[in-house]
Amino acid sequence: MSTDVAPSGEPPAAEAVAGAVRRIWADVLEVDVESIDIQHSDFFELGGYSLLALQSIGRLLAEYGVDEVASVELEGALLNRLFEDATPMAQAECLVAAGHGGAAPGGDAGR
């Protein structure tokens, strides 16, 4: 079975979430979204730093409707993952592994 497309014809959850991460990073880092590769772009090489990392993680959690209680632990996991592997896909995989991001983001999908 191919990992490029889910049975519904949609991209796998992590890839869809990575697109949201990419869009949020572009906004936070004030760079062109097209300049960010979900597999290879590094948050810190794009000009990011720890406070911008927290801002982008907060936006991602809000976009996927992660409640305040769950977001406390998940924010730490996402930040740790960012320092280990600073790509949009790594952030997406972390969010999906925690049970979030399986559906389209709440309300902001078309942004």
Biopython code that builds the backbone (N, CA, C, O; Angstrom):
import numpy as np
from Bio.PDB.StructureBuilder import StructureBuilder

atoms = [
    (1, "MET", "N", (0.842, -1.186, 0.000)),
    (1, "MET", "CA", (0.000, 0.000, 0.000)),
    (1, "MET", "C", (0.882, 1.242, 0.000)),
    (1, "MET", "O", (1.850, 1.310, 0.757)),
    (2, "SER", "N", (0.566, 2.209, -0.824)),
    (2, "SER", "CA", (1.346, 3.440, -0.934)),
    (2, "SER", "C", (1.106, 4.326, 0.276)),
    (2, "SER", "O", (0.002, 4.377, 0.818)),
    (3, "THR", "N", (2.163, 5.027, 0.693)),
    (3, "THR", "CA", (2.010, 5.970, 1.806)),
    (3, "THR", "C", (1.752, 7.381, 1.302)),
    (3, "THR", "O", (1.636, 8.315, 2.096)),
    (4, "ASP", "N", (1.662, 7.542, -0.022)),
    (4, "ASP", "CA", (1.458, 8.875, -0.581)),
    (4, "ASP", "C", (0.033, 9.371, -0.448)),
    (4, "ASP", "O", (-0.197, 10.577, -0.357)),
    (5, "VAL", "N", (-0.932, 8.455, -0.434)),
    (5, "VAL", "CA", (-2.336, 8.849, -0.383)),
    (5, "VAL", "C", (-3.082, 7.904, 0.538)),
    (5, "VAL", "O", (-2.892, 6.689, 0.470)),
    (6, "ALA", "N", (-3.924, 8.446, 1.396)),
    (6, "ALA", "CA", (-4.755, 7.645, 2.277)),
    (6, "ALA", "C", (-5.888, 7.039, 1.470)),
    (6, "ALA", "O", (-6.154, 7.490, 0.356)),
    (7, "PRO", "N", (-6.572, 6.013, 2.010)),
    (7, "PRO", "CA", (-7.676, 5.391, 1.280)),
    (7, "PRO", "C", (-8.738, 6.379, 0.798)),
    (7, "PRO", "O", (-9.399, 6.129, -0.210)),
    (8, "SER", "N", (-8.905, 7.483, 1.495)),
    (8, "SER", "CA", (-9.908, 8.479, 1.109)),
    (8, "SER", "C", (-9.450, 9.329, -0.072)),
    (8, "SER", "O", (-10.219, 10.146, -0.580)),
    (9, "GLY", "N", (-8.210, 9.148, -0.512)),
    (9, "GLY", "CA", (-7.672, 9.976, -1.582)),
    (9, "GLY", "C", (-6.961, 11.216, -1.064)),
    (9, "GLY", "O", (-6.411, 11.990, -1.848)),
    (10, "GLU", "N", (-6.968, 11.412, 0.243)),
    (10, "GLU", "CA", (-6.309, 12.564, 0.867)),
    (10, "GLU", "C", (-4.883, 12.178, 1.240)),
    (10, "GLU", "O", (-4.585, 10.995, 1.405)),
    (11, "PRO", "N", (-3.993, 13.174, 1.376)),
    (11, "PRO", "CA", (-2.638, 12.860, 1.829)),
    (11, "PRO", "C", (-2.671, 12.319, 3.247)),
    (11, "PRO", "O", (-3.592, 12.624, 4.004)),
    (12, "PRO", "N", (-1.668, 11.515, 3.621)),
    (12, "PRO", "CA", (-1.624, 11.011, 5.002)),
    (12, "PRO", "C", (-1.666, 12.160, 6.008)),
    (12, "PRO", "O", (-1.283, 13.288, 5.697)),
    (13, "ALA", "N", (-2.133, 11.859, 7.207)),
    (13, "ALA", "CA", (-2.321, 12.893, 8.230)),
    (13, "ALA", "C", (-1.068, 13.717, 8.472)),
    (13, "ALA", "O", (-1.144, 14.944, 8.519)),
    (14, "ALA", "N", (0.086, 13.071, 8.627)),
    (14, "ALA", "CA", (1.307, 13.823, 8.921)),
    (14, "ALA", "C", (1.646, 14.794, 7.798)),
    (14, "ALA", "O", (2.102, 15.907, 8.058)),
    (15, "GLU", "N", (1.428, 14.385, 6.562)),
    (15, "GLU", "CA", (1.729, 15.274, 5.440)),
    (15, "GLU", "C", (0.782, 16.476, 5.432)),
    (15, "GLU", "O", (1.205, 17.598, 5.154)),
    (16, "ALA", "N", (-0.479, 16.244, 5.733)),
    (16, "ALA", "CA", (-1.441, 17.346, 5.791)),
    (16, "ALA", "C", (-1.095, 18.310, 6.927)),
    (16, "ALA", "O", (-1.165, 19.527, 6.757)),
    (17, "VAL", "N", (-0.724, 17.767, 8.078)),
    (17, "VAL", "CA", (-0.347, 18.611, 9.214)),
    (17, "VAL", "C", (0.938, 19.368, 8.887)),
    (17, "VAL", "O", (1.079, 20.533, 9.261)),
    (18, "ALA", "N", (1.875, 18.722, 8.195)),
    (18, "ALA", "CA", (3.122, 19.389, 7.815)),
    (18, "ALA", "C", (2.835, 20.604, 6.943)),
    (18, "ALA", "O", (3.564, 21.595, 7.003)),
    (19, "GLY", "N", (1.788, 20.539, 6.138)),
    (19, "GLY", "CA", (1.392, 21.701, 5.341)),
    (19, "GLY", "C", (0.943, 22.850, 6.227)),
    (19, "GLY", "O", (1.237, 24.012, 5.945)),
    (20, "ALA", "N", (0.232, 22.524, 7.298)),
    (20, "ALA", "CA", (-0.193, 23.557, 8.249)),
    (20, "ALA", "C", (1.013, 24.130, 8.993)),
    (20, "ALA", "O", (1.100, 25.339, 9.208)),
    (21, "VAL", "N", (1.940, 23.255, 9.382)),
    (21, "VAL", "CA", (3.166, 23.708, 10.055)),
    (21, "VAL", "C", (3.916, 24.660, 9.123)),
    (21, "VAL", "O", (4.374, 25.723, 9.543)),
    (22, "ARG", "N", (4.033, 24.274, 7.886)),
    (22, "ARG", "CA", (4.732, 25.083, 6.874)),
    (22, "ARG", "C", (4.117, 26.481, 6.764)),
    (22, "ARG", "O", (4.832, 27.483, 6.738)),
    (23, "ARG", "N", (2.804, 26.535, 6.702)),
    (23, "ARG", "CA", (2.093, 27.810, 6.590)),
    (23, "ARG", "C", (2.301, 28.673, 7.833)),
    (23, "ARG", "O", (2.520, 29.879, 7.726)),
    (24, "ILE", "N", (2.231, 28.051, 9.015)),
    (24, "ILE", "CA", (2.427, 28.778, 10.269)),
    (24, "ILE", "C", (3.863, 29.285, 10.365)),
    (24, "ILE", "O", (4.090, 30.431, 10.753)),
    (25, "TRP", "N", (4.826, 28.448, 10.018)),
    (25, "TRP", "CA", (6.223, 28.884, 10.043)),
    (25, "TRP", "C", (6.429, 30.073, 9.118)),
    (25, "TRP", "O", (7.087, 31.045, 9.487)),
    (26, "ALA", "N", (5.869, 29.997, 7.919)),
    (26, "ALA", "CA", (6.037, 31.098, 6.965)),
    (26, "ALA", "C", (5.522, 32.397, 7.561)),
    (26, "ALA", "O", (6.147, 33.447, 7.411)),
    (27, "ASP", "N", (4.390, 32.326, 8.234)),
    (27, "ASP", "CA", (3.819, 33.521, 8.850)),
    (27, "ASP", "C", (4.687, 34.023, 10.004)),
    (27, "ASP", "O", (4.996, 35.212, 10.075)),
    (28, "VAL", "N", (5.077, 33.131, 10.897)),
    (28, "VAL", "CA", (5.862, 33.507, 12.078)),
    (28, "VAL", "C", (7.257, 34.002, 11.691)),
    (28, "VAL", "O", (7.772, 34.962, 12.265)),
    (29, "LEU", "N", (7.852, 33.332, 10.713)),
    (29, "LEU", "CA", (9.219, 33.679, 10.309)),
    (29, "LEU", "C", (9.272, 34.756, 9.232)),
    (29, "LEU", "O", (10.347, 35.222, 8.853)),
    (30, "GLU", "N", (8.092, 35.144, 8.744)),
    (30, "GLU", "CA", (7.977, 36.158, 7.693)),
    (30, "GLU", "C", (8.813, 35.794, 6.466)),
    (30, "GLU", "O", (9.607, 36.591, 5.966)),
    (31, "VAL", "N", (8.601, 34.542, 5.996)),
    (31, "VAL", "CA", (9.233, 34.061, 4.774)),
    (31, "VAL", "C", (8.140, 33.548, 3.843)),
    (31, "VAL", "O", (7.006, 33.320, 4.267)),
    (32, "ASP", "N", (8.487, 33.371, 2.588)),
    (32, "ASP", "CA", (7.555, 32.839, 1.605)),
    (32, "ASP", "C", (7.287, 31.362, 1.903)),
    (32, "ASP", "O", (8.222, 30.583, 2.088)),
    (33, "VAL", "N", (6.023, 30.984, 1.948)),
    (33, "VAL", "CA", (5.660, 29.603, 2.251)),
    (33, "VAL", "C", (6.313, 28.632, 1.260)),
    (33, "VAL", "O", (6.655, 27.507, 1.625)),
    (34, "GLU", "N", (6.483, 29.064, 0.020)),
    (34, "GLU", "CA", (7.088, 28.206, -0.993)),
    (34, "GLU", "C", (8.568, 27.935, -0.719)),
    (34, "GLU", "O", (9.134, 26.997, -1.281)),
    (35, "SER", "N", (9.192, 28.727, 0.119)),
    (35, "SER", "CA", (10.610, 28.528, 0.439)),
    (35, "SER", "C", (10.812, 27.456, 1.502)),
    (35, "SER", "O", (11.951, 27.114, 1.822)),
    (36, "ILE", "N", (9.732, 26.923, 2.050)),
    (36, "ILE", "CA", (9.818, 25.932, 3.115)),
    (36, "ILE", "C", (9.472, 24.557, 2.567)),
    (36, "ILE", "O", (8.362, 24.332, 2.084)),
    (37, "ASP", "N", (10.424, 23.643, 2.644)),
    (37, "ASP", "CA", (10.240, 22.248, 2.235)),
    (37, "ASP", "C", (9.854, 21.455, 3.486)),
    (37, "ASP", "O", (10.570, 21.499, 4.486)),
    (38, "ILE", "N", (8.732, 20.730, 3.441)),
    (38, "ILE", "CA", (8.249, 20.051, 4.644)),
    (38, "ILE", "C", (9.194, 18.959, 5.137)),
    (38, "ILE", "O", (9.180, 18.620, 6.320)),
    (39, "GLN", "N", (10.010, 18.410, 4.250)),
    (39, "GLN", "CA", (10.922, 17.339, 4.642)),
    (39, "GLN", "C", (12.296, 17.836, 5.084)),
    (39, "GLN", "O", (12.949, 17.194, 5.906)),
    (40, "HIS", "N", (12.737, 18.966, 4.549)),
    (40, "HIS", "CA", (14.127, 19.349, 4.742)),
    (40, "HIS", "C", (14.385, 20.712, 5.373)),
    (40, "HIS", "O", (15.457, 20.920, 5.942)),
    (41, "SER", "N", (13.456, 21.631, 5.293)),
    (41, "SER", "CA", (13.709, 22.972, 5.838)),
    (41, "SER", "C", (13.854, 22.925, 7.342)),
    (41, "SER", "O", (13.106, 22.234, 8.034)),
    (42, "ASP", "N", (14.825, 23.670, 7.840)),
    (42, "ASP", "CA", (15.141, 23.714, 9.262)),
    (42, "ASP", "C", (14.647, 25.041, 9.848)),
    (42, "ASP", "O", (15.015, 26.113, 9.369)),
    (43, "PHE", "N", (13.822, 24.959, 10.875)),
    (43, "PHE", "CA", (13.229, 26.138, 11.504)),
    (43, "PHE", "C", (14.289, 27.169, 11.877)),
    (43, "PHE", "O", (14.110, 28.364, 11.641)),
    (44, "PHE", "N", (15.376, 26.712, 12.451)),
    (44, "PHE", "CA", (16.405, 27.624, 12.938)),
    (44, "PHE", "C", (17.231, 28.209, 11.794)),
    (44, "PHE", "O", (17.653, 29.363, 11.866)),
    (45, "GLU", "N", (17.461, 27.441, 10.762)),
    (45, "GLU", "CA", (18.177, 27.955, 9.591)),
    (45, "GLU", "C", (17.341, 28.986, 8.832)),
    (45, "GLU", "O", (17.882, 29.831, 8.119)),
    (46, "LEU", "N", (16.017, 28.908, 8.992)),
    (46, "LEU", "CA", (15.120, 29.878, 8.356)),
    (46, "LEU", "C", (15.028, 31.177, 9.166)),
    (46, "LEU", "O", (14.327, 32.107, 8.767)),
    (47, "GLY", "N", (15.726, 31.243, 10.287)),
    (47, "GLY", "CA", (15.724, 32.455, 11.102)),
    (47, "GLY", "C", (14.965, 32.321, 12.403)),
    (47, "GLY", "O", (14.819, 33.297, 13.139)),
    (48, "GLY", "N", (14.481, 31.129, 12.697)),
    (48, "GLY", "CA", (13.728, 30.919, 13.925)),
    (48, "GLY", "C", (14.609, 30.866, 15.160)),
    (48, "GLY", "O", (15.810, 30.606, 15.080)),
    (49, "TYR", "N", (13.990, 31.117, 16.294)),
    (49, "TYR", "CA", (14.652, 31.008, 17.593)),
    (49, "TYR", "C", (13.585, 30.571, 18.587)),
    (49, "TYR", "O", (12.414, 30.442, 18.229)),
    (50, "SER", "N", (13.987, 30.343, 19.834)),
    (50, "SER", "CA", (13.102, 29.687, 20.799)),
    (50, "SER", "C", (11.760, 30.384, 21.008)),
    (50, "SER", "O", (10.737, 29.705, 21.091)),
    (51, "LEU", "N", (11.728, 31.700, 21.096)),
    (51, "LEU", "CA", (10.441, 32.384, 21.310)),
    (51, "LEU", "C", (9.525, 32.238, 20.094)),
    (51, "LEU", "O", (8.313, 32.085, 20.247)),
    (52, "LEU", "N", (10.094, 32.284, 18.890)),
    (52, "LEU", "CA", (9.285, 32.063, 17.693)),
    (52, "LEU", "C", (8.828, 30.608, 17.611)),
    (52, "LEU", "O", (7.751, 30.320, 17.089)),
    (53, "ALA", "N", (9.643, 29.701, 18.122)),
    (53, "ALA", "CA", (9.252, 28.293, 18.154)),
    (53, "ALA", "C", (8.013, 28.113, 19.029)),
    (53, "ALA", "O", (7.068, 27.424, 18.645)),
    (54, "LEU", "N", (8.025, 28.732, 20.193)),
    (54, "LEU", "CA", (6.860, 28.641, 21.084)),
    (54, "LEU", "C", (5.628, 29.279, 20.454)),
    (54, "LEU", "O", (4.518, 28.769, 20.605)),
    (55, "GLN", "N", (5.816, 30.380, 19.758)),
    (55, "GLN", "CA", (4.695, 31.035, 19.090)),
    (55, "GLN", "C", (4.121, 30.129, 17.998)),
    (55, "GLN", "O", (2.903, 29.997, 17.880)),
    (56, "SER", "N", (4.980, 29.515, 17.212)),
    (56, "SER", "CA", (4.490, 28.654, 16.133)),
    (56, "SER", "C", (3.810, 27.407, 16.689)),
    (56, "SER", "O", (2.801, 26.956, 16.146)),
    (57, "ILE", "N", (4.354, 26.849, 17.764)),
    (57, "ILE", "CA", (3.742, 25.672, 18.386)),
    (57, "ILE", "C", (2.376, 26.043, 18.964)),
    (57, "ILE", "O", (1.418, 25.282, 18.823)),
    (58, "GLY", "N", (2.282, 27.189, 19.602)),
    (58, "GLY", "CA", (0.993, 27.641, 20.132)),
    (58, "GLY", "C", (-0.048, 27.795, 19.045)),
    (58, "GLY", "O", (-1.201, 27.403, 19.225)),
    (59, "ARG", "N", (0.349, 28.364, 17.917)),
    (59, "ARG", "CA", (-0.577, 28.518, 16.791)),
    (59, "ARG", "C", (-1.014, 27.164, 16.244)),
    (59, "ARG", "O", (-2.183, 26.967, 15.911)),
    (60, "LEU", "N", (-0.064, 26.231, 16.156)),
    (60, "LEU", "CA", (-0.391, 24.900, 15.644)),
    (60, "LEU", "C", (-1.378, 24.185, 16.567)),
    (60, "LEU", "O", (-2.344, 23.581, 16.101)),
    (61, "LEU", "N", (-1.132, 24.254, 17.867)),
    (61, "LEU", "CA", (-2.039, 23.618, 18.824)),
    (61, "LEU", "C", (-3.422, 24.253, 18.775)),
    (61, "LEU", "O", (-4.428, 23.548, 18.846)),
    (62, "ALA", "N", (-3.482, 25.559, 18.655)),
    (62, "ALA", "CA", (-4.770, 26.247, 18.563)),
    (62, "ALA", "C", (-5.490, 25.859, 17.279)),
    (62, "ALA", "O", (-6.701, 25.640, 17.282)),
    (63, "GLU", "N", (-4.755, 25.775, 16.196)),
    (63, "GLU", "CA", (-5.368, 25.436, 14.907)),
    (63, "GLU", "C", (-6.007, 24.059, 14.926)),
    (63, "GLU", "O", (-7.057, 23.841, 14.321)),
    (64, "TYR", "N", (-5.368, 23.131, 15.624)),
    (64, "TYR", "CA", (-5.907, 21.772, 15.700)),
    (64, "TYR", "C", (-6.792, 21.556, 16.920)),
    (64, "TYR", "O", (-7.166, 20.421, 17.216)),
    (65, "GLY", "N", (-7.130, 22.616, 17.624)),
    (65, "GLY", "CA", (-8.100, 22.537, 18.705)),
    (65, "GLY", "C", (-7.645, 21.720, 19.902)),
    (65, "GLY", "O", (-8.466, 21.112, 20.588)),
    (66, "VAL", "N", (-6.346, 21.701, 20.157)),
    (66, "VAL", "CA", (-5.834, 20.971, 21.311)),
    (66, "VAL", "C", (-6.202, 21.756, 22.556)),
    (66, "VAL", "O", (-5.873, 22.936, 22.675)),
    (67, "ASP", "N", (-6.895, 21.090, 23.494)),
    (67, "ASP", "CA", (-7.352, 21.801, 24.685)),
    (67, "ASP", "C", (-6.177, 22.186, 25.582)),
    (67, "ASP", "O", (-5.072, 21.659, 25.450)),
    (68, "GLU", "N", (-6.441, 23.108, 26.486)),
    (68, "GLU", "CA", (-5.398, 23.694, 27.322)),
    (68, "GLU", "C", (-4.641, 22.656, 28.141)),
    (68, "GLU", "O", (-3.422, 22.747, 28.282)),
    (69, "VAL", "N", (-5.350, 21.675, 28.679)),
    (69, "VAL", "CA", (-4.708, 20.651, 29.507)),
    (69, "VAL", "C", (-3.749, 19.810, 28.663)),
    (69, "VAL", "O", (-2.598, 19.605, 29.049)),
    (70, "ALA", "N", (-4.218, 19.327, 27.521)),
    (70, "ALA", "CA", (-3.371, 18.507, 26.646)),
    (70, "ALA", "C", (-2.234, 19.321, 26.045)),
    (70, "ALA", "O", (-1.151, 18.790, 25.800)),
    (71, "SER", "N", (-2.473, 20.600, 25.808)),
    (71, "SER", "CA", (-1.457, 21.418, 25.153)),
    (71, "SER", "C", (-0.217, 21.635, 26.014)),
    (71, "SER", "O", (0.873, 21.845, 25.481)),
    (72, "VAL", "N", (-0.365, 21.588, 27.327)),
    (72, "VAL", "CA", (0.785, 21.808, 28.208)),
    (72, "VAL", "C", (1.849, 20.733, 27.957)),
    (72, "VAL", "O", (3.020, 21.055, 27.756)),
    (73, "GLU", "N", (1.453, 19.488, 27.969)),
    (73, "GLU", "CA", (2.393, 18.386, 27.742)),
    (73, "GLU", "C", (2.847, 18.334, 26.288)),
    (73, "GLU", "O", (4.026, 18.122, 26.004)),
    (74, "LEU", "N", (1.912, 18.527, 25.380)),
    (74, "LEU", "CA", (2.231, 18.438, 23.959)),
    (74, "LEU", "C", (3.153, 19.566, 23.508)),
    (74, "LEU", "O", (3.996, 19.364, 22.634)),
    (75, "GLU", "N", (3.001, 20.743, 24.094)),
    (75, "GLU", "CA", (3.884, 21.854, 23.756)),
    (75, "GLU", "C", (5.342, 21.498, 24.059)),
    (75, "GLU", "O", (6.237, 21.800, 23.271)),
    (76, "GLY", "N", (5.567, 20.863, 25.192)),
    (76, "GLY", "CA", (6.911, 20.429, 25.551)),
    (76, "GLY", "C", (7.449, 19.372, 24.597)),
    (76, "GLY", "O", (8.618, 19.411, 24.212)),
    (77, "ALA", "N", (6.598, 18.433, 24.221)),
    (77, "ALA", "CA", (7.009, 17.383, 23.286)),
    (77, "ALA", "C", (7.352, 17.972, 21.923)),
    (77, "ALA", "O", (8.344, 17.583, 21.305)),
    (78, "LEU", "N", (6.530, 18.911, 21.455)),
    (78, "LEU", "CA", (6.786, 19.548, 20.162)),
    (78, "LEU", "C", (8.062, 20.386, 20.196)),
    (78, "LEU", "O", (8.811, 20.412, 19.220)),
    (79, "LEU", "N", (8.312, 21.065, 21.300)),
    (79, "LEU", "CA", (9.527, 21.872, 21.422)),
    (79, "LEU", "C", (10.764, 20.974, 21.448)),
    (79, "LEU", "O", (11.755, 21.262, 20.777)),
    (80, "ASN", "N", (10.708, 19.885, 22.222)),
    (80, "ASN", "CA", (11.826, 18.940, 22.247)),
    (80, "ASN", "C", (12.087, 18.367, 20.862)),
    (80, "ASN", "O", (13.234, 18.255, 20.429)),
    (81, "ARG", "N", (11.013, 18.007, 20.176)),
    (81, "ARG", "CA", (11.152, 17.438, 18.832)),
    (81, "ARG", "C", (11.771, 18.463, 17.881)),
    (81, "ARG", "O", (12.575, 18.103, 17.021)),
    (82, "LEU", "N", (11.403, 19.729, 18.030)),
    (82, "LEU", "CA", (11.946, 20.778, 17.169)),
    (82, "LEU", "C", (13.456, 20.899, 17.354)),
    (82, "LEU", "O", (14.182, 21.126, 16.385)),
    (83, "PHE", "N", (13.932, 20.749, 18.579)),
    (83, "PHE", "CA", (15.373, 20.831, 18.821)),
    (83, "PHE", "C", (16.100, 19.582, 18.312)),
    (83, "PHE", "O", (17.293, 19.642, 18.016)),
    (84, "GLU", "N", (15.394, 18.454, 18.207)),
    (84, "GLU", "CA", (15.991, 17.224, 17.681)),
    (84, "GLU", "C", (15.969, 17.191, 16.155)),
    (84, "GLU", "O", (16.942, 16.785, 15.520)),
    (85, "ASP", "N", (14.866, 17.617, 15.582)),
    (85, "ASP", "CA", (14.662, 17.570, 14.131)),
    (85, "ASP", "C", (13.752, 18.744, 13.784)),
    (85, "ASP", "O", (12.537, 18.673, 13.974)),
    (86, "ALA", "N", (14.338, 19.811, 13.278)),
    (86, "ALA", "CA", (13.622, 21.083, 13.112)),
    (86, "ALA", "C", (12.926, 21.212, 11.767)),
    (86, "ALA", "O", (12.978, 22.268, 11.137)),
    (87, "THR", "N", (12.271, 20.134, 11.322)),
    (87, "THR", "CA", (11.544, 20.181, 10.049)),
    (87, "THR", "C", (10.039, 20.208, 10.289)),
    (87, "THR", "O", (9.570, 19.759, 11.335)),
    (88, "PRO", "N", (9.281, 20.732, 9.330)),
    (88, "PRO", "CA", (7.817, 20.697, 9.467)),
    (88, "PRO", "C", (7.283, 19.278, 9.622)),
    (88, "PRO", "O", (6.352, 19.049, 10.394)),
    (89, "MET", "N", (7.864, 18.320, 8.893)),
    (89, "MET", "CA", (7.372, 16.942, 8.976)),
    (89, "MET", "C", (7.586, 16.360, 10.371)),
    (89, "MET", "O", (6.726, 15.630, 10.864)),
    (90, "ALA", "N", (8.701, 16.662, 11.013)),
    (90, "ALA", "CA", (8.943, 16.166, 12.367)),
    (90, "ALA", "C", (7.907, 16.722, 13.339)),
    (90, "ALA", "O", (7.417, 16.000, 14.208)),
    (91, "GLN", "N", (7.572, 18.001, 13.195)),
    (91, "GLN", "CA", (6.539, 18.598, 14.045)),
    (91, "GLN", "C", (5.191, 17.924, 13.794)),
    (91, "GLN", "O", (4.448, 17.621, 14.728)),
    (92, "ALA", "N", (4.892, 17.698, 12.523)),
    (92, "ALA", "CA", (3.627, 17.066, 12.151)),
    (92, "ALA", "C", (3.533, 15.646, 12.706)),
    (92, "ALA", "O", (2.505, 15.257, 13.260)),
    (93, "GLU", "N", (4.599, 14.883, 12.555)),
    (93, "GLU", "CA", (4.594, 13.506, 13.051)),
    (93, "GLU", "C", (4.407, 13.458, 14.561)),
    (93, "GLU", "O", (3.721, 12.572, 15.070)),
    (94, "CYS", "N", (5.004, 14.393, 15.276)),
    (94, "CYS", "CA", (4.855, 14.466, 16.725)),
    (94, "CYS", "C", (3.397, 14.756, 17.106)),
    (94, "CYS", "O", (2.853, 14.129, 18.015)),
    (95, "LEU", "N", (2.781, 15.691, 16.418)),
    (95, "LEU", "CA", (1.392, 16.051, 16.698)),
    (95, "LEU", "C", (0.455, 14.882, 16.392)),
    (95, "LEU", "O", (-0.441, 14.579, 17.181)),
    (96, "VAL", "N", (0.659, 14.230, 15.255)),
    (96, "VAL", "CA", (-0.179, 13.095, 14.861)),
    (96, "VAL", "C", (0.026, 11.922, 15.825)),
    (96, "VAL", "O", (-0.939, 11.255, 16.198)),
    (97, "ALA", "N", (1.270, 11.667, 16.227)),
    (97, "ALA", "CA", (1.554, 10.575, 17.168)),
    (97, "ALA", "C", (0.868, 10.794, 18.512)),
    (97, "ALA", "O", (0.544, 9.835, 19.214)),
    (98, "ALA", "N", (0.650, 12.048, 18.865)),
    (98, "ALA", "CA", (-0.027, 12.373, 20.123)),
    (98, "ALA", "C", (-1.550, 12.291, 19.990)),
    (98, "ALA", "O", (-2.280, 12.550, 20.947)),
    (99, "GLY", "N", (-2.019, 11.930, 18.796)),
    (99, "GLY", "CA", (-3.449, 11.766, 18.591)),
    (99, "GLY", "C", (-4.163, 13.004, 18.107)),
    (99, "GLY", "O", (-5.389, 13.083, 18.189)),
    (100, "HIS", "N", (-3.423, 13.971, 17.605)),
    (100, "HIS", "CA", (-4.014, 15.205, 17.097)),
    (100, "HIS", "C", (-3.621, 15.378, 15.638)),
    (100, "HIS", "O", (-2.635, 14.801, 15.180)),
    (101, "GLY", "N", (-4.386, 16.161, 14.925)),
    (101, "GLY", "CA", (-4.026, 16.459, 13.559)),
    (101, "GLY", "C", (-4.494, 15.450, 12.540)),
    (101, "GLY", "O", (-4.118, 15.534, 11.371)),
    (102, "GLY", "N", (-5.316, 14.486, 12.960)),
    (102, "GLY", "CA", (-5.813, 13.492, 12.017)),
    (102, "GLY", "C", (-6.853, 14.046, 11.068)),
    (102, "GLY", "O", (-7.085, 13.472, 10.004)),
    (103, "ALA", "N", (-7.483, 15.146, 11.430)),
    (103, "ALA", "CA", (-8.494, 15.772, 10.584)),
    (103, "ALA", "C", (-7.993, 17.140, 10.167)),
    (103, "ALA", "O", (-6.970, 17.627, 10.647)),
    (104, "ALA", "N", (-8.741, 17.743, 9.263)),
    (104, "ALA", "CA", (-8.378, 19.092, 8.815)),
    (104, "ALA", "C", (-8.420, 20.033, 9.997)),
    (104, "ALA", "O", (-9.238, 19.860, 10.901)),
    (105, "PRO", "N", (-7.545, 21.032, 10.003)),
    (105, "PRO", "CA", (-7.536, 21.976, 11.121)),
    (105, "PRO", "C", (-8.865, 22.701, 11.248)),
    (105, "PRO", "O", (-9.551, 22.947, 10.255)),
    (106, "GLY", "N", (-9.212, 23.034, 12.457)),
    (106, "GLY", "CA", (-10.484, 23.674, 12.738)),
    (106, "GLY", "C", (-10.577, 25.093, 12.257)),
    (106, "GLY", "O", (-9.961, 25.996, 12.823)),
    (107, "GLY", "N", (-11.354, 25.291, 11.202)),
    (107, "GLY", "CA", (-11.685, 26.632, 10.772)),
    (107, "GLY", "C", (-10.670, 27.369, 9.949)),
    (107, "GLY", "O", (-11.049, 28.300, 9.237)),
    (108, "ASP", "N", (-9.413, 27.021, 9.996)),
    (108, "ASP", "CA", (-8.387, 27.787, 9.315)),
    (108, "ASP", "C", (-7.792, 27.060, 8.122)),
    (108, "ASP", "O", (-6.760, 27.485, 7.603)),
    (109, "ALA", "N", (-8.407, 25.985, 7.676)),
    (109, "ALA", "CA", (-7.819, 25.164, 6.626)),
    (109, "ALA", "C", (-7.593, 25.919, 5.342)),
    (109, "ALA", "O", (-6.633, 25.629, 4.629)),
    (110, "GLY", "N", (-8.426, 26.863, 5.022)),
    (110, "GLY", "CA", (-8.296, 27.573, 3.764)),
    (110, "GLY", "C", (-7.385, 28.764, 3.789)),
    (110, "GLY", "O", (-7.228, 29.427, 2.763)),
    (111, "ARG", "N", (-6.773, 29.070, 4.916)),
    (111, "ARG", "CA", (-5.889, 30.231, 5.017)),
    (111, "ARG", "C", (-4.646, 30.070, 4.198)),
    (111, "ARG", "O", (-3.799, 30.963, 4.178)),
]
sb = StructureBuilder()
sb.init_structure("model")
sb.init_model(0)
sb.init_chain("A")
sb.init_seg("    ")
for serial, (resi, resn, name, xyz) in enumerate(atoms, 1):
    if name == "N":
        sb.init_residue(resn, " ", resi, " ")
    sb.init_atom(name, np.array(xyz, "f"), 0.0, 1.0, " ", f" {name:<3s}", serial, name[0])
structure = sb.get_structure()
